[in-house]
Amino acid sequence: MPTDSFFHYKRRRLHCEAIPLETLAAKFQTPLFVTSKHSILGQFEKFEHAFGALPHLTCYSVKANFNLAVIRTLVEAGSGLDVNSAGELYRALKAGGTPEKIIMAGVGKTAEEIEYALRKKILMLKAESVSELKVIDYVAAKLKVKARVGLRINPNVLAETHPYITTGDNRQKFGIDEEQSEQVLRLVKKLTHIHLTGLEMHLGSQIFDTKPYLEATHKLLAVRQLAASMGFEITHIDVGGGFPVSYSDQPATDINMFAEQLVPVLKASGARILFEPGRYLVGNASVLLTKVLYRKENSRGKKFMVLDAAMTELIRPTLYGAYHDILPVKETSRKVIIDVVGPVCESGDFFAKERGMADAAEGDLVAITSAGAYGAVMSSNYNARLRAA
């Protein structure tokens, strides 16, 4: 199972750390997200160790999981935070994040969001277009401050991942095309209330190959050289996130392999390096705990397992075709080939199709693994369903 050792069977019952999942289901009902604090801390320590040779700040990408306890756990461990909206910034501050360790992204930040971030004096606003730069300058002038800004550069490097989560090539909406860097830098020169301190990129999510990172990093550093020739002092280089986790039998590329490629290049830059891991820190830290409501079998012998969880709790299988292991809370050697589905009125409401898995009966609990990233944060009240605890 891709979920780490903090989820394990003990006396034939699935536990999160030392706690039986059955105990949590009895107290909080299902569906229920269950998260291991020690899993999150373990991943953070691995990341920090891998890139420890660099002067850097790891900024947890709040969009992956904005649960306040999750954010607080990482803040207390020393992490900075990467936010994408005023709402995420509010949650980041509520969970104890310090403004000097918060950066703000987003291709469509409103003037109100920009003002909120400037008033809170965060480390950096990441600008993604000429129009946004002008709005930041206008808002900063109104507040009589200089806005610390980083340019998000689109390096036009295509990383192999799902098309919905690739963000670093010029067919996507994100960032400023690297080929437009010079004209944008010339504009920044004229904007009197912007202090350009950083350059940033983000290639996407679940990127297993180290080569795109290295290629894009070289492109970003070339833009830094251009900026230096125009009189800018770029003190921060942000290489984004997208480092992978395992969801099925495909093992994720070890984080140290990324570090081996990136550290020498980034160390030579002399800049402070920012990272934005999200899924890497929390993806395998949670399961979605759910109950089997019904078992069905049609006239052709096709079997269905209907859960009380749905695409409203975990839309990744429907949206991305994502694979999540499904484990019975009661350990068993019985096997079944079955469709695992939810109760929502959509044919797309499923977790697995024709899945060979350990069996579970009506009334049993099952755990859908690797639900820590882009699960609860993408959930909805469709069919007027209540949110999971």
C-alpha positions as CSV (number, residue, x, y, z in Angstrom):
1,M,0.0,0.0,0.0
2,P,1.4,3.4,-0.9
3,T,0.3,4.9,2.4
4,D,3.3,5.0,4.7
5,S,4.0,2.9,7.8
6,F,1.9,5.2,10.0
7,F,-1.1,3.3,8.6
8,H,-0.8,-0.3,9.4
9,Y,-2.6,-3.5,10.4
10,K,-2.4,-4.5,14.1
11,R,-4.3,-7.5,15.4
12,R,-6.0,-7.6,11.9
13,R,-7.4,-4.1,12.3
14,L,-6.2,-1.0,10.3
15,H,-4.7,1.7,12.5
16,C,-3.5,5.3,12.1
17,E,-0.4,5.4,14.2
18,A,-1.6,3.7,17.5
19,I,-5.3,4.4,17.0
20,P,-7.7,1.9,15.5
21,L,-9.7,3.4,12.6
22,E,-12.8,1.7,13.9
23,T,-12.6,3.8,17.1
24,L,-12.5,7.0,15.0
25,A,-15.4,6.0,12.9
26,A,-17.5,5.3,16.0
27,K,-16.8,8.7,17.4
28,F,-16.9,10.9,14.3
29,Q,-19.0,8.8,11.9
30,T,-18.2,8.3,8.2
31,P,-17.0,9.5,5.7
32,L,-14.1,10.8,7.6
33,F,-10.6,12.1,6.8
34,V,-8.0,10.6,9.1
35,T,-4.5,12.2,9.1
36,S,-1.2,11.1,10.7
37,K,0.7,14.0,12.2
38,H,3.9,12.0,12.3
39,S,3.6,11.2,8.6
40,I,3.6,14.9,7.7
41,L,6.5,15.6,10.0
42,G,8.5,12.7,8.6
43,Q,8.0,14.0,5.0
44,F,9.0,17.5,6.0
45,E,12.2,16.2,7.7
46,K,13.1,14.2,4.5
47,F,12.6,17.3,2.4
48,E,14.6,19.5,4.6
49,H,17.4,17.0,4.8
50,A,17.5,16.6,1.0
51,F,17.9,20.4,0.4
52,G,19.8,21.2,3.6
53,A,22.9,22.3,1.8
54,L,21.0,25.3,0.3
55,P,20.0,28.6,2.0
56,H,16.3,28.0,1.6
57,L,12.8,28.3,2.8
58,T,10.3,25.5,2.3
59,C,6.8,27.0,1.8
60,Y,4.1,24.3,2.2
61,S,1.6,24.7,-0.6
62,V,-1.6,25.3,1.4
63,K,-3.9,24.4,-1.6
64,A,-3.0,20.7,-1.1
65,N,-4.7,20.6,2.3
66,F,-5.8,23.7,4.1
67,N,-6.9,22.0,7.3
68,L,-5.8,24.3,10.1
69,A,-4.2,21.5,12.1
70,V,-2.2,20.4,9.1
71,I,-0.9,23.9,8.5
72,R,-0.2,24.4,12.2
73,T,1.8,21.2,12.3
74,L,4.1,22.4,9.5
75,V,4.4,25.9,10.8
76,E,5.5,24.6,14.2
77,A,8.1,22.4,12.3
78,G,9.5,25.6,10.8
79,S,7.8,25.6,7.4
80,G,6.8,28.7,5.5
81,L,3.6,28.8,3.5
82,D,2.5,29.2,-0.1
83,V,-1.0,30.5,-0.6
84,N,-3.2,31.1,-3.6
85,S,-6.1,33.3,-2.4
86,A,-7.2,35.6,0.4
87,G,-9.0,32.7,2.0
88,E,-5.8,30.6,2.1
89,L,-3.8,33.5,3.4
90,Y,-6.5,34.0,6.2
91,R,-6.2,30.3,7.1
92,A,-2.4,30.4,7.0
93,L,-2.4,33.3,9.5
94,K,-5.1,31.7,11.6
95,A,-2.9,28.6,11.9
96,G,0.0,30.6,13.2
97,G,1.9,31.4,10.0
98,T,4.2,34.4,10.1
99,P,3.8,36.9,7.2
100,E,7.6,37.0,6.6
101,K,7.4,33.3,5.6
102,I,4.3,33.5,3.4
103,I,4.3,33.8,-0.4
104,M,1.2,34.3,-2.5
105,A,0.6,33.0,-6.0
106,G,-2.5,32.9,-8.2
107,V,-3.1,33.8,-11.8
108,G,-6.2,35.9,-11.0
109,K,-5.6,37.7,-7.7
110,T,-8.1,40.5,-7.2
111,A,-7.2,44.0,-6.1
112,E,-8.8,43.2,-2.7
113,E,-6.6,40.1,-2.3
114,I,-3.5,42.0,-3.2
115,E,-4.3,44.7,-0.7
116,Y,-4.9,42.2,2.0
117,A,-1.5,40.5,1.3
118,L,0.3,43.9,1.3
119,R,-1.4,45.0,4.5
120,K,-0.3,41.7,6.1
121,K,3.3,42.4,4.9
122,I,3.9,38.9,3.4
123,L,7.3,38.0,2.0
124,M,6.3,38.1,-1.6
125,L,3.5,38.4,-4.1
126,K,4.1,36.4,-7.2
127,A,2.9,38.2,-10.3
128,E,1.8,36.3,-13.4
129,S,0.9,38.9,-16.0
130,V,1.6,42.5,-17.1
131,S,-1.9,43.5,-16.1
132,E,-1.5,42.1,-12.6
133,L,1.8,44.0,-12.1
134,K,0.0,47.2,-12.9
135,V,-2.7,46.4,-10.3
136,I,-0.1,45.6,-7.7
137,D,1.6,48.8,-8.4
138,Y,-1.7,50.8,-8.2
139,V,-2.7,49.1,-4.9
140,A,0.8,49.6,-3.4
141,A,0.7,53.3,-4.3
142,K,-2.6,53.7,-2.7
143,L,-1.2,52.1,0.5
144,K,2.0,54.1,0.2
145,V,4.2,51.0,0.3
146,K,6.6,49.2,-2.0
147,A,5.3,45.7,-2.9
148,R,7.8,42.9,-2.7
149,V,7.1,41.0,-5.9
150,G,8.4,37.9,-7.7
151,L,7.8,37.2,-11.4
152,R,6.4,33.8,-12.2
153,I,8.2,32.8,-15.3
154,N,6.7,30.1,-17.6
155,P,9.8,28.3,-18.8
156,N,8.0,26.4,-21.5
157,V,9.2,23.1,-20.2
158,L,6.7,20.2,-20.6
159,A,6.8,17.7,-17.8
160,E,5.1,14.4,-18.2
161,T,2.1,14.4,-16.0
162,H,-1.7,14.6,-16.2
163,P,-2.6,17.5,-18.6
164,Y,-4.8,19.1,-15.9
165,I,-1.9,19.4,-13.5
166,T,0.9,20.5,-15.9
167,T,1.6,24.3,-15.5
168,G,5.0,25.0,-17.0
169,D,4.5,25.1,-20.8
170,N,3.3,28.1,-22.8
171,R,-0.1,26.5,-23.7
172,Q,-1.1,27.0,-20.0
173,K,-2.6,30.0,-18.4
174,F,0.2,30.3,-15.8
175,G,3.1,32.8,-15.6
176,I,4.9,35.1,-17.9
177,D,6.4,33.5,-21.0
178,E,10.2,33.4,-20.7
179,E,10.5,34.9,-24.1
180,Q,8.6,38.0,-22.9
181,S,10.9,38.4,-19.8
182,E,12.9,41.4,-21.1
183,Q,9.8,43.5,-22.1
184,V,8.2,42.7,-18.7
185,L,11.3,43.7,-16.8
186,R,11.4,47.0,-18.7
187,L,7.8,47.6,-17.6
188,V,8.7,46.8,-14.0
189,K,11.4,49.5,-14.2
190,K,8.7,52.0,-14.7
191,L,6.4,50.8,-11.8
192,T,7.6,52.9,-8.9
193,H,5.8,50.9,-6.1
194,I,7.1,47.5,-7.0
195,H,10.3,46.1,-5.6
196,L,11.3,43.0,-7.7
197,T,13.0,40.6,-5.4
198,G,12.3,37.1,-6.9
199,L,11.8,34.9,-9.9
200,E,9.5,31.8,-9.7
201,M,8.4,28.8,-11.7
202,H,6.2,25.9,-11.2
203,L,6.1,22.9,-13.7
204,G,3.0,21.1,-12.3
205,S,2.3,18.2,-10.0
206,Q,3.3,14.6,-9.8
207,I,6.5,15.0,-11.8
208,F,8.7,11.9,-11.6
209,D,11.5,12.9,-14.0
210,T,14.3,15.2,-12.6
211,K,15.3,16.4,-16.1
212,P,12.5,19.0,-16.6
213,Y,13.3,20.6,-13.2
214,L,16.9,21.0,-14.2
215,E,16.1,22.3,-17.6
216,A,13.6,24.8,-16.2
217,T,16.0,25.9,-13.4
218,H,18.6,26.8,-16.0
219,K,16.1,28.8,-17.9
220,L,15.0,30.6,-14.7
221,L,18.6,31.4,-13.8
222,A,19.1,32.8,-17.3
223,V,16.2,35.2,-16.7
224,R,18.0,36.2,-13.5
225,Q,21.1,37.0,-15.4
226,L,19.0,39.2,-17.7
227,A,17.4,40.9,-14.8
228,A,20.9,41.6,-13.2
229,S,22.1,43.1,-16.5
230,M,19.1,45.5,-16.2
231,G,19.9,46.5,-12.7
232,F,17.6,44.2,-10.7
233,E,18.9,42.4,-7.6
234,I,17.0,39.1,-7.5
235,T,17.5,37.7,-4.0
236,H,15.0,34.8,-4.1
237,I,14.7,32.0,-6.6
238,D,11.5,29.9,-6.3
239,V,11.6,26.5,-8.1
240,G,8.0,25.6,-7.1
241,G,6.8,22.2,-6.1
242,G,5.3,19.2,-7.9
243,F,7.6,16.6,-6.2
244,P,5.8,13.2,-6.5
245,V,4.3,10.7,-4.1
246,S,3.3,7.1,-4.7
247,Y,-0.4,6.5,-5.3
248,S,-0.2,2.9,-6.5
249,D,2.5,0.4,-7.4
250,Q,4.5,3.1,-9.2
251,P,7.1,4.3,-6.7
252,A,7.7,8.0,-6.5
253,T,11.2,9.3,-7.4
254,D,13.2,9.7,-4.3
255,I,13.5,13.4,-3.2
256,N,17.3,13.0,-2.9
257,M,17.5,12.4,-6.7
258,F,15.9,15.8,-7.3
259,A,18.3,17.3,-4.7
260,E,21.3,15.7,-6.5
261,Q,20.4,17.5,-9.7
262,L,19.2,20.9,-8.3
263,V,21.4,21.6,-5.3
264,P,24.7,22.2,-7.2
265,V,23.1,24.6,-9.7
266,L,21.0,26.5,-7.1
267,K,23.9,26.7,-4.6
268,A,26.0,28.4,-7.3
269,S,23.4,31.1,-7.7
270,G,23.9,32.5,-4.3
271,A,20.2,33.2,-3.9
272,R,17.9,32.2,-1.2
273,I,15.9,29.3,-2.6
274,L,12.1,28.8,-2.1
275,F,10.4,25.5,-2.5
276,E,6.6,24.9,-2.6
277,P,5.9,21.2,-1.8
278,G,2.3,20.4,-1.1
279,R,1.3,16.9,-2.1
280,Y,4.8,15.6,-1.2
281,L,4.2,16.6,2.4
282,V,0.6,15.5,2.9
283,G,-0.5,13.2,0.1
284,N,0.1,9.9,1.9
285,A,-0.6,11.3,5.4
286,S,-4.4,10.7,5.2
287,V,-7.0,8.1,4.4
288,L,-10.7,8.6,3.6
289,L,-12.5,6.3,6.0
290,T,-15.9,5.2,4.7
291,K,-18.5,2.5,5.2
292,V,-19.9,-0.1,2.8
293,L,-23.6,0.7,2.4
294,Y,-24.6,-1.9,-0.1
295,R,-23.3,-4.7,-2.3
296,K,-24.8,-5.2,-5.8
297,E,-24.4,-7.7,-8.6
298,N,-26.2,-7.4,-11.9
299,S,-27.4,-10.2,-14.3
300,R,-24.0,-10.2,-16.0
301,G,-22.2,-10.9,-12.8
302,K,-20.7,-7.4,-12.4
303,K,-20.2,-6.5,-8.8
304,F,-20.5,-3.1,-7.1
305,M,-19.6,-1.9,-3.7
306,V,-21.5,1.3,-2.7
307,L,-19.8,3.4,-0.1
308,D,-21.1,6.4,2.0
309,A,-18.2,8.4,0.6
310,A,-18.4,9.9,-2.9
311,M,-16.8,12.1,-5.5
312,T,-17.9,14.9,-3.2
313,E,-15.2,13.9,-0.8
314,L,-12.5,12.6,-3.2
315,I,-12.9,13.7,-6.9
316,R,-9.4,12.7,-8.0
317,P,-10.4,9.3,-9.5
318,T,-13.2,11.0,-11.6
319,L,-11.2,14.1,-12.5
320,Y,-7.8,12.7,-13.1
321,G,-8.3,8.9,-13.5
322,A,-6.2,8.7,-10.3
323,Y,-5.5,5.4,-8.6
324,H,-6.1,5.1,-4.8
325,D,-5.6,1.8,-2.9
326,I,-8.8,0.7,-1.1
327,L,-8.2,-1.3,2.1
328,P,-10.7,-3.0,4.4
329,V,-10.3,-2.0,8.0
330,K,-10.8,-5.6,8.9
331,E,-7.8,-7.5,7.4
332,T,-8.9,-10.4,5.2
333,S,-7.5,-12.8,2.6
334,R,-10.8,-12.8,0.6
335,K,-10.4,-11.2,-2.8
336,V,-13.0,-9.7,-5.2
337,I,-13.1,-7.9,-8.5
338,I,-15.5,-5.0,-8.1
339,D,-16.5,-1.4,-9.0
340,V,-16.2,0.8,-5.9
341,V,-18.7,3.6,-6.2
342,G,-20.4,6.4,-4.2
343,P,-24.0,7.4,-3.7
344,V,-24.0,10.6,-5.7
345,C,-26.3,10.8,-8.7
346,E,-23.5,10.7,-11.3
347,S,-22.0,7.8,-13.3
348,G,-18.7,9.5,-12.7
349,D,-19.0,8.9,-8.9
350,F,-16.5,6.1,-8.5
351,F,-13.3,5.3,-6.7
352,A,-12.3,2.2,-8.7
353,K,-13.4,0.3,-11.8
354,E,-13.0,-3.5,-12.0
355,R,-10.6,-3.3,-9.1
356,G,-9.1,-6.5,-7.7
357,M,-8.9,-5.9,-4.0
358,A,-9.5,-7.4,-0.5
359,D,-13.2,-7.9,0.0
360,A,-15.5,-6.0,2.4
361,A,-19.1,-6.8,3.3
362,E,-22.1,-4.5,3.9
363,G,-21.5,-2.5,7.1
364,D,-17.7,-2.9,7.0
365,L,-15.3,0.0,7.0
366,V,-12.8,0.6,4.2
367,A,-10.0,3.1,3.9
368,I,-9.2,4.9,0.7
369,T,-5.5,5.7,0.9
370,S,-3.4,8.7,-0.2
371,A,-6.3,11.1,0.4
372,G,-4.2,13.8,2.2
373,A,-3.8,16.1,-0.9
374,Y,-6.6,17.5,-3.0
375,G,-9.2,15.5,-1.2
376,A,-11.0,17.6,1.4
377,V,-9.9,20.9,-0.2
378,M,-11.7,19.9,-3.5
379,S,-14.8,18.5,-1.8
380,S,-18.3,19.9,-2.4
381,N,-21.9,19.8,-1.1
382,Y,-23.2,18.4,-4.4
383,N,-26.5,16.5,-3.8
384,A,-26.7,18.7,-0.6
385,R,-24.3,16.3,1.1
386,L,-22.6,17.3,4.3
387,R,-18.8,17.8,4.4
388,A,-16.8,15.0,5.9
389,A,-15.1,15.6,9.3
